[in-house]
């Protein structure tokens, strides 16, 4: 194999990998969740079952909050005015609870995978 052919093949492989990554990145749906002093908005988020997604959590409260879900095995502390993105792998159909551990009595919500 000549160096030119090898270079062309390598270029095709790199381009294919880049396109695959780009398509994958675009296929991940994002959902927004706002926390404000112990209250989530919305309290219920519907996501497609069987598909990976991102949850963008924004803390618009005056104190730190902790997004936590034992069902989803996720935990993230977010300072006041801060944001965090949590990537969730594909879920089976069902309900998955989350809460603000720093405001557990009022900060409750759930993700419903359909």
Secondary structure as GFF3:
##gff-version 3
##sequence-region A 1 114
A	DSSP	alpha_helix	3	27	.	.	.	ID=ss1
A	DSSP	beta_strand	29	35	.	.	.	ID=ss2
A	DSSP	beta_strand	40	41	.	.	.	ID=ss3
A	DSSP	beta_strand	44	47	.	.	.	ID=ss4
A	DSSP	beta_strand	53	59	.	.	.	ID=ss5
A	DSSP	beta_strand	65	69	.	.	.	ID=ss6
A	DSSP	beta_strand	74	78	.	.	.	ID=ss7
A	DSSP	beta_strand	83	88	.	.	.	ID=ss8
A	DSSP	beta_strand	94	100	.	.	.	ID=ss9
A	DSSP	three_ten_helix	101	103	.	.	.	ID=ss10
A	DSSP	beta_strand	108	113	.	.	.	ID=ss11
###
